Amino acid sequence: MGHARGEVVLEGRVLVVKRIAVTYTGLDVADEDAEKVQRVLAVHADGCPVARSIRGSIDITTRLG
């Protein structure tokens, strides 16, 4: 499970999404796997079609919640 929160700003008279922060929740990660999970989160956007499509236009961050 998780949730995403977008930051929207007004540019002229148009609302524009500038940032999306994704937080993954409900994951049961053992202490010894925490570093591995952080590495996966750091690179997973490279394999996400949506993230790749908006790269350069909208900043995306991910974290465990």
Secondary structure by P-SEA (a helix, b strand, c coil): ccbbbbbbbbcccbbbbcbbbbbbccccccccaaaaaaaaaaccccccaaaaaacccbbbbbbcc
